[in-house]
């Protein structure tokens, strides 16, 4: 039986259309999910939208529409983005769905049964934009002297009756858990931040609201809806059948990876494990807070006008080139920057000029000189042996990097083999060798084609459509595209289709800055 692997993204808040930052997280999670599928694991991959909370109510009111109508429209945009970017989710969850309301009520009742919920009055600072409560000591001063959250968002004084969660009770259990599970929060910088925050003291958390009714109703407490983060975090359980213990929950929980932005690590690394401890549910294995994606080094902002529509970028450059750029260019876990120039430069160098060029030249010569069939190789020379070792080293480097979620380093390892294969092909010059030693030329072509095959398999989790096109051109069926096929060399005599280009060169837009 295949080993299960459960990965989730944060669910996106759809009070506006998706931007490139949302796409980056979805693409990264998809790449990890596809990698584990290729490794033979039984992967469950979940993403979706977080549709409750005051922000949605206010946005709908400003637009003059019903809140549910806004949620339906905006959630549709996020699902369309995922589908356009070839995101291979198993469940696109919406928090308005009935099974999610049921799961949220179930975890609430479990926390109540543990004695961790009590009714009181809340007075304090709340950021509508962050859907988060902040202590006075956390606030910063704006340019006009106004109070702002640590994220720089406006806060307002809130006073209302609320259910509280006994977060303070879990201060030491959380610290003990972090100490026993040092890889639970990654990267290390995020882990250190959370340990410092918890060690500084936890206060009980306001867990319900009465000032609006758009959310999951608190069981047995008329007029109260759950604080949006209580229900949002529960989505990770909803998607695998909670509270039904006999369904997918028993197979996939605890989650292997919650992939989230660094700005919401607190909710996932402090609140969520505390809720789970209270409800007597196992904690996820890892929370990874990735960095921000910057437009030419600047944080994206509607006021600045530098928010980018990911679908427009995909239409402009192609889905796989966009995926490749974001995965390769950004050191995963750190902030990264993008621009049209950078996308064109990186993708032309690595995709068009490197892997694409090698495949096109090799397969064109085979089509012309070998009757469109993979040639029979002769004895390997030191050059072939070096190429084989380079590809083996790339595979080892890829797996080592992915164990640490160093996606960029995994792709660098793969493309080091592509560079070596290109250099091998140029040095061995089969087009010239054929004139004096056709058998030797066949050997060169065979080893080049085999290198392309292995590189395509290794790169498939990052650029799935393009890699599959390369494997189609190499006559490789759907059953020989996972990592276990790396050790099954291409068969001499395999009939190949007419070669076509897979990676067209990208050009800058005429009006690009």
GUVEXFI-361983 format. One record per residue (C-alpha): residue number from 0; residue in one letter; chain; x, y, z. Coordinates in steps of 0.001 Angstrom, whole numbers, plus 500000, padded with zeros to 6 digits. Example, Ala and Ser with C-alpha at 12.3 -4.5 7.8 and 13.67 -1.06 7.14 Angstrom:
2
n	res	chain	u	v	w
0	A	A	512300	495500	507800
1	S	A	513670	498940	507140
***
This chain:
513
n	res	chain	u	v	w
0	X	A	500000	500000	500000
1	X	A	501328	503429	499028
2	X	A	502410	505683	501881
3	X	A	499941	508573	502318
4	X	A	501016	512206	502066
5	X	A	498643	515070	502925
6	X	A	499542	518614	501863
7	X	A	497476	521793	502129
8	X	A	497781	525415	501138
9	X	A	496324	528180	503229
10	X	A	492795	528827	502041
11	X	A	492662	532204	500316
12	X	A	490495	535056	501548
13	X	A	488394	536002	498505
14	X	A	487435	539593	499228
15	X	A	489341	540443	496043
16	X	A	490626	538655	492964
17	X	A	493689	536400	493210
18	X	A	497130	537923	492668
19	X	A	500509	536419	491835
20	X	A	501225	535745	495525
21	X	A	498255	533386	495678
22	X	A	499484	531711	492493
23	X	A	502983	531268	493933
24	X	A	501730	529343	496957
25	X	A	499426	527187	494832
26	X	A	502221	526391	492355
27	X	A	504705	525538	495111
28	X	A	502227	523246	496870
29	X	A	501310	521630	493565
30	X	A	504968	520986	492763
31	X	A	505479	519304	496146
32	X	A	502306	517236	495717
33	X	A	503346	516127	492226
34	X	A	506852	515279	493442
35	X	A	505453	512926	496069
36	X	A	503048	511362	493577
37	X	A	505978	510657	491285
38	X	A	507749	509065	494246
39	X	A	504838	506640	494528
40	X	A	503026	508114	497526
41	X	A	499245	508319	497932
42	X	A	498916	512092	497888
43	X	A	495977	514141	499130
44	X	A	496272	517818	498146
45	X	A	493812	520437	499354
46	X	A	493344	524127	498649
47	X	A	490356	526462	498594
48	X	A	488821	529662	499917
49	X	A	488109	531070	503393
50	X	A	484848	532932	502924
51	X	A	483600	534026	506357
52	X	A	484491	537002	508521
53	X	A	483814	540704	508782
54	X	A	485988	541628	505788
55	X	A	483679	539748	503436
56	X	A	480628	541415	504945
57	X	A	482122	544878	504522
58	X	A	483327	544221	500966
59	X	A	479904	542917	499942
60	X	A	478204	545935	501520
61	X	A	480556	548318	499711
62	X	A	479751	546608	496409
63	X	A	476014	546504	497088
64	X	A	475727	542710	496813
65	X	A	474784	539860	499131
66	X	A	477743	538375	501018
67	X	A	477069	534872	499655
68	X	A	476928	536240	496114
69	X	A	480331	537890	496616
70	X	A	481728	534656	498075
71	X	A	480446	532609	495128
72	X	A	481874	535033	492572
73	X	A	485275	535485	494169
74	X	A	485788	531843	495097
75	X	A	485138	531079	491441
76	X	A	488042	533329	490447
77	X	A	490411	531427	492743
78	X	A	489299	528061	491426
79	X	A	489703	529332	487852
80	X	A	493245	530453	488683
81	X	A	494112	527031	490073
82	X	A	492683	525277	487050
83	X	A	494516	527587	484653
84	X	A	497829	526982	486449
85	X	A	497406	523190	486320
86	X	A	497060	522845	490092
87	X	A	496346	519171	490787
88	X	A	494215	519575	493918
89	X	A	492098	516695	495190
90	X	A	489679	519012	496983
91	X	A	488979	522689	496458
92	X	A	487252	523462	499714
93	X	A	484911	526352	500451
94	X	A	484132	527247	504045
95	X	A	480488	527933	503143
96	X	A	479956	524231	502405
97	X	A	477728	522197	504776
98	X	A	480365	519570	505628
99	X	A	482710	522345	506730
100	X	A	480112	523897	509026
101	X	A	479553	520440	510531
102	X	A	483287	519885	511066
103	X	A	483710	523337	512645
104	X	A	480848	522697	515065
105	X	A	482367	519316	515931
106	X	A	485784	520726	516845
107	X	A	484103	523543	518792
108	X	A	482138	520983	520811
109	X	A	485330	518980	521427
110	X	A	487098	522102	522752
111	X	A	484053	522897	524891
112	X	A	484050	519352	526291
113	X	A	487682	519889	527312
114	X	A	486597	522927	529348
115	X	A	488512	525309	527098
116	X	A	485685	527672	526077
117	X	A	484023	530216	528375
118	X	A	481721	533208	527905
119	X	A	483001	536686	528802
120	X	A	483313	540185	527370
121	X	A	486092	541160	524966
122	X	A	487570	544629	524768
123	X	A	490663	545156	522644
124	X	A	492247	545964	519306
125	X	A	491097	544142	516190
126	X	A	492291	544363	512588
127	X	A	489481	543687	510145
128	X	A	491946	543274	507289
129	X	A	493996	540648	509165
130	X	A	490950	539165	510959
131	X	A	493207	539177	514011
132	X	A	493284	540443	517580
133	X	A	496378	542287	518842
134	X	A	497682	543212	522265
135	X	A	498511	546856	522901
136	X	A	502229	545964	523096
137	X	A	502133	544583	519554
138	X	A	500795	547746	517919
139	X	A	502972	550154	515968
140	X	A	502493	553828	515238
141	X	A	501547	554972	511741
142	X	A	502861	558064	509987
143	X	A	499911	560060	511263
144	X	A	500253	558783	514808
145	X	A	497458	556216	514388
146	X	A	497692	552739	515865
147	X	A	498451	549939	513399
148	X	A	498873	546178	513628
149	X	A	502364	544653	513285
150	X	A	501427	544097	509603
151	X	A	500744	547843	509173
152	X	A	496973	547399	508887
153	X	A	494386	549616	510645
154	X	A	493022	548414	513992
155	X	A	489849	549374	515792
156	X	A	488761	549085	519402
157	X	A	486234	546285	519737
158	X	A	483959	545527	522673
159	X	A	481418	542698	522656
160	X	A	480303	539530	524417
161	X	A	482398	536642	523193
162	X	A	483366	533064	523807
163	X	A	487004	532779	524822
164	X	A	489375	529914	524118
165	X	A	491834	529115	526928
166	X	A	494926	529696	524817
167	X	A	496968	530539	527920
168	X	A	496511	526945	529120
169	X	A	498546	525728	526153
170	X	A	501600	527969	526510
171	X	A	503822	525295	528085
172	X	A	502398	522373	526074
173	X	A	503204	524313	522902
174	X	A	506752	525078	524013
175	X	A	507224	521425	524940
176	X	A	505906	520355	521546
177	X	A	508227	522739	519698
178	X	A	511193	521394	521663
179	X	A	510263	517787	520924
180	X	A	509529	518495	517251
181	X	A	512147	520987	516008
182	X	A	511043	520662	512362
183	X	A	507385	521445	513125
184	X	A	507803	525122	512172
185	X	A	510020	525911	509197
186	X	A	512106	527730	508130
187	X	A	514088	528173	511349
188	X	A	513566	531942	511384
189	X	A	509783	531425	511640
190	X	A	510288	528791	514342
191	X	A	512385	531162	516425
192	X	A	509770	533912	516076
193	X	A	506973	531638	517291
194	X	A	508945	530262	520216
195	X	A	509738	533810	521328
196	X	A	506106	534851	520970
197	X	A	504764	531915	522999
198	X	A	507478	532215	525624
199	X	A	506489	535868	526051
200	X	A	503107	534762	527382
201	X	A	499786	533796	525798
202	X	A	496444	535373	526666
203	X	A	493096	533717	526071
204	X	A	491680	534180	522588
205	X	A	488327	535700	521667
206	X	A	486765	532879	519660
207	X	A	483346	534214	518620
208	X	A	481735	537396	517329
209	X	A	478260	538901	517746
210	X	A	478660	542059	515636
211	X	A	477841	540180	512403
212	X	A	476326	536804	511495
213	X	A	478301	535714	508390
214	X	A	480065	532605	509631
215	X	A	479657	529268	511353
216	X	A	477096	529486	514156
217	X	A	478380	528607	517622
218	X	A	476546	525476	518841
219	X	A	473919	526336	521441
220	X	A	474805	530039	521553
221	X	A	472364	532179	519584
222	X	A	473842	535288	518017
223	X	A	477432	534046	518084
224	X	A	479461	533055	515035
225	X	A	482901	531521	515317
226	X	A	485953	533721	515015
227	X	A	486942	533261	511387
228	X	A	490267	531601	512188
229	X	A	488579	528861	514238
230	X	A	486542	527791	511251
231	X	A	489213	528555	508627
232	X	A	491841	526330	510217
233	X	A	489359	523508	510604
234	X	A	489185	523225	506809
235	X	A	492240	520957	506926
236	X	A	490132	518412	508817
237	X	A	486926	518990	506889
238	X	A	488514	517927	503623
239	X	A	489367	514476	504958
240	X	A	486018	513776	506575
241	X	A	486225	515037	510178
242	X	A	484531	514161	512478
243	X	A	484113	510760	510774
244	X	A	487107	508827	512089
245	X	A	486578	505883	509744
246	X	A	486993	507765	506467
247	X	A	490013	509476	504858
248	X	A	490822	511123	508202
249	X	A	492330	507904	509534
250	X	A	494482	507590	506435
251	X	A	495751	511116	505851
252	X	A	495820	512795	509280
253	X	A	498036	514160	510690
254	X	A	498807	516368	507704
255	X	A	502376	516131	506448
256	X	A	502599	519790	505446
257	X	A	500635	523004	505870
258	X	A	502174	525367	503302
259	X	A	501344	528988	504152
260	X	A	502573	532567	503841
261	X	A	504897	533856	506546
262	X	A	502294	536439	507642
263	X	A	499923	533767	508995
264	X	A	502396	531493	510751
265	X	A	501061	532521	514176
266	X	A	497596	531177	513408
267	X	A	498959	527873	512133
268	X	A	501809	527323	514582
269	X	A	500152	528592	517789
270	X	A	496353	528785	517543
271	X	A	495854	525684	515397
272	X	A	497976	523272	517444
273	X	A	496347	524610	520619
274	X	A	492869	523962	519182
275	X	A	493950	520461	518179
276	X	A	495465	519720	521600
277	X	A	492197	520846	523186
278	X	A	490125	518660	520844
279	X	A	492480	515700	521413
280	X	A	493479	515529	517758
281	X	A	497026	514804	516572
282	X	A	499052	517809	515420
283	X	A	500264	518218	511820
284	X	A	503853	517239	511080
285	X	A	505042	520550	509662
286	X	A	504025	524165	509072
287	X	A	506183	525897	506446
288	X	A	505903	529688	506129
289	X	A	507156	530746	502703
290	X	A	508252	534276	501870
291	X	A	506531	537044	499937
292	X	A	506690	537508	496198
293	X	A	507755	541051	495315
294	X	A	507173	542953	492081
295	X	A	510599	544292	491062
296	X	A	511615	544166	494716
297	X	A	508526	546017	495986
298	X	A	505638	544566	498000
299	X	A	502482	544380	495912
300	X	A	499890	547022	496683
301	X	A	496696	548151	494985
302	X	A	497551	551764	495832
303	X	A	500952	551443	494132
304	X	A	499307	549706	491176
305	X	A	501777	546801	490984
306	X	A	499410	543905	491728
307	X	A	499757	541306	488985
308	X	A	497033	538984	487686
309	X	A	498587	535499	487486
310	X	A	496279	534415	484674
311	X	A	497504	537328	482567
312	X	A	501105	536213	483192
313	X	A	500220	532618	482300
314	X	A	498536	533778	479088
315	X	A	501518	535945	478275
316	X	A	504369	533485	478950
317	X	A	502713	530076	479243
318	X	A	501805	528129	482358
319	X	A	504949	525995	482604
320	X	A	507410	528847	482021
321	X	A	505640	530831	484750
322	X	A	505695	527829	487090
323	X	A	509357	527157	486332
324	X	A	510398	530753	486914
325	X	A	508649	531062	490276
326	X	A	509929	527711	491534
327	X	A	513478	528159	490248
328	X	A	514099	531858	490819
329	X	A	512816	532200	494389
330	X	A	514803	530579	497206
331	X	A	511931	528750	498864
332	X	A	511188	530135	502320
333	X	A	512634	533565	501528
334	X	A	511148	536581	499794
335	X	A	511590	536613	496043
336	X	A	511168	539091	493224
337	X	A	509798	538847	489711
338	X	A	509614	540989	486597
339	X	A	508882	540365	482944
340	X	A	512560	540715	482106
341	X	A	513528	538143	484726
342	X	A	510899	535658	483493
343	X	A	512048	536011	479877
344	X	A	515740	535770	480764
345	X	A	515438	532743	483059
346	X	A	513037	530754	480883
347	X	A	514902	531382	477639
348	X	A	518199	530363	479229
349	X	A	516978	527217	480993
350	X	A	514011	526043	478952
351	X	A	514406	527237	475364
352	X	A	518209	527391	475017
353	X	A	519056	524477	477289
354	X	A	516635	521569	477643
355	X	A	514455	522541	474691
356	X	A	517406	523070	472380
357	X	A	518972	519733	473327
358	X	A	515728	517821	472783
359	X	A	514954	519515	469471
360	X	A	518436	518973	467991
361	X	A	518766	515390	469198
362	X	A	515299	514287	468087
363	X	A	515542	516083	464738
364	X	A	518758	514206	463882
365	X	A	517161	510911	464952
366	X	A	514135	511633	462759
367	X	A	516318	512477	459779
368	X	A	519034	509836	460087
369	X	A	517581	506938	462109
370	X	A	514181	506449	460457
371	X	A	512535	508113	463437
372	X	A	513564	505310	465814
373	X	A	515782	505411	468886
374	X	A	519179	504171	467616
375	X	A	521077	501185	468995
376	X	A	523985	502380	471184
377	X	A	527481	501006	470967
378	X	A	530106	500850	473686
379	X	A	530114	503803	476070
380	X	A	533190	506009	476244
381	X	A	534342	508172	479127
382	X	A	532091	510943	477766
383	X	A	528952	508799	478087
384	X	A	529996	507565	481512
385	X	A	530430	511158	482691
386	X	A	526986	512076	481367
387	X	A	525383	509110	483119
388	X	A	527061	510123	486386
389	X	A	525898	513715	485976
390	X	A	522276	512610	485586
391	X	A	522557	510282	488583
392	X	A	524000	513128	490653
393	X	A	521081	515344	489577
394	X	A	518597	512763	490788
395	X	A	520347	512465	494162
396	X	A	520554	516244	494458
397	X	A	516886	516651	493614
398	X	A	515745	514203	496294
399	X	A	518069	515683	498918
400	X	A	516824	519208	498207
401	X	A	513155	518214	498270
402	X	A	513568	516569	501676
403	X	A	514312	520100	502907
404	X	A	511639	521716	500676
405	X	A	514443	523524	498844
406	X	A	512489	523529	495574
407	X	A	514835	525994	493892
408	X	A	517853	523824	494739
409	X	A	516109	520708	493406
410	X	A	515580	522397	490047
411	X	A	519146	523685	490030
412	X	A	520350	520094	490481
413	X	A	518200	518904	487567
414	X	A	519343	521699	485275
415	X	A	522976	521068	486074
416	X	A	522464	517721	484312
417	X	A	520723	519502	481441
418	X	A	523731	521803	481056
419	X	A	526077	518825	481083
420	X	A	523935	516997	478526
421	X	A	523966	520030	476241
422	X	A	527721	520304	476560
423	X	A	528094	516561	475862
424	X	A	526000	516893	472714
425	X	A	527953	519921	471471
426	X	A	531321	518311	472219
427	X	A	530470	514966	470609
428	X	A	528882	516621	467525
429	X	A	526948	513604	466183
430	X	A	526049	515512	462985
431	X	A	529748	515541	462088
432	X	A	530623	512125	463481
433	X	A	527905	510503	461354
434	X	A	529906	511246	458208
435	X	A	532825	509071	459364
436	X	A	531404	506771	462064
437	X	A	527601	506276	461924
438	X	A	527652	503721	464779
439	X	A	529390	506194	467077
440	X	A	526878	508889	466094
441	X	A	524049	506515	467043
442	X	A	525623	506008	470453
443	X	A	525808	509771	471029
444	X	A	522189	510238	469959
445	X	A	521021	507394	472200
446	X	A	522724	508777	475304
447	X	A	521489	512292	474581
448	X	A	517906	511064	474157
449	X	A	518182	509027	477357
450	X	A	519441	512102	479237
451	X	A	516480	514130	477949
452	X	A	514127	511352	479075
453	X	A	515507	511288	482597
454	X	A	515618	515070	482913
455	X	A	511996	515287	481714
456	X	A	510898	512765	484357
457	X	A	512804	514611	487067
458	X	A	511353	517970	486013
459	X	A	507807	516726	485557
460	X	A	506577	517806	489000
461	X	A	507581	521400	488218
462	X	A	506626	521685	484525
463	X	A	504139	518833	484060
464	X	A	502660	519719	480680
465	X	A	506015	520425	479014
466	X	A	507708	517384	480539
467	X	A	504886	515180	479319
468	X	A	505266	516621	475812
469	X	A	508972	515719	475885
470	X	A	508143	512206	477064
471	X	A	505533	511900	474297
472	X	A	508243	512833	471774
473	X	A	510422	510108	473277
474	X	A	507692	507493	472921
475	X	A	507304	507029	476664
476	X	A	503893	505889	477912
477	X	A	502030	507218	480923
478	X	A	503166	504200	482955
479	X	A	506884	505101	482747
480	X	A	506888	508690	483955
481	X	A	507417	508346	487719
482	X	A	510779	508269	489460
483	X	A	510949	504484	489441
484	X	A	511140	504699	485633
485	X	A	514458	506555	485822
486	X	A	516223	503198	486014
487	X	A	514456	501796	482937
488	X	A	516418	503181	479976
489	X	A	514738	504054	476724
490	X	A	514619	501043	474388
491	X	A	516537	501104	471140
492	X	A	514147	500797	468229
493	X	A	511355	502787	469913
494	X	A	509392	504581	467185
495	X	A	509209	508323	467806
496	X	A	506702	510875	466528
497	X	A	507831	513794	464410
498	X	A	509798	516166	466644
499	X	A	508263	519520	467578
500	X	A	509509	522372	469751
501	X	A	508358	522280	473363
502	X	A	509807	525540	474718
503	X	A	509340	528509	472380
504	X	A	511568	531499	473071
505	X	A	509868	534198	475095
506	X	A	509943	537831	474015
507	X	A	509488	541018	475986
508	X	A	506277	542902	475361
509	X	A	506840	545901	473119
510	X	A	505506	548261	475768
511	X	A	507204	546488	478731
512	X	A	509096	548720	481105
***
